[in-house]
Amino acid sequence: MPRGSPTITALRVLTALAVALAAMCAFLAWQWKTERDRADCWRAYAEFQLQPEGNCGT
């Protein structure tokens, strides 16, 4: 296959797309965990009238 063949170009584009999607998934998983922890803090504050540790991430 020549260097500039459409197959190689398509493969590079799909690889870049897969890497971008993996990075997005990792970021969203991290954000999900952060928001879940923040919600747990506020839930404990509301249910048990506890003082939030710090500021519950706000």
C-alpha positions as CSV (number, residue, x, y, z in Angstrom):
1,M,0.0,0.0,0.0
2,P,1.3,3.5,-0.9
3,R,1.9,5.9,2.0
4,G,-1.1,8.1,1.2
5,S,-3.7,5.3,0.5
6,P,-7.3,5.9,1.6
7,T,-7.1,2.8,3.8
8,I,-4.2,4.1,5.9
9,T,-5.9,7.5,6.2
10,A,-9.2,6.0,7.3
11,L,-7.3,3.8,9.9
12,R,-5.6,6.9,11.3
13,V,-8.8,8.8,11.5
14,L,-10.6,5.9,13.3
15,T,-7.6,5.5,15.7
16,A,-7.7,9.2,16.5
17,L,-11.5,9.0,17.1
18,A,-11.1,6.0,19.4
19,V,-8.4,7.7,21.4
20,A,-10.6,10.9,21.7
21,L,-13.6,8.8,22.8
22,A,-11.5,6.9,25.4
23,A,-10.3,10.2,26.8
24,M,-13.8,11.6,27.0
25,C,-15.0,8.4,28.8
26,A,-12.2,8.7,31.3
27,F,-13.1,12.4,32.0
28,L,-16.8,11.6,32.3
29,A,-16.1,8.8,34.8
30,W,-13.9,11.1,36.9
31,Q,-16.6,13.8,36.8
32,W,-19.3,11.2,37.7
33,K,-17.3,10.1,40.8
34,T,-16.7,13.7,41.9
35,E,-20.4,14.7,41.6
36,R,-21.5,11.5,43.4
37,D,-19.1,12.2,46.3
38,R,-20.4,15.8,46.5
39,A,-24.0,14.6,46.5
40,D,-23.2,12.1,49.3
41,C,-21.8,14.9,51.4
42,W,-24.9,17.1,50.9
43,R,-27.2,14.1,51.5
44,A,-25.6,13.4,54.9
45,Y,-25.9,17.1,55.7
46,A,-29.6,17.1,54.9
47,E,-30.5,13.8,56.4
48,F,-28.6,14.0,59.7
49,Q,-28.2,17.7,60.1
50,L,-24.4,17.2,60.1
51,Q,-22.0,20.0,59.3
52,P,-20.5,19.4,55.9
53,E,-16.8,18.6,55.8
54,G,-15.3,21.7,54.3
55,N,-17.9,23.0,51.9
56,C,-19.1,19.8,50.2
57,G,-17.1,20.6,47.1
58,T,-18.9,23.9,46.1
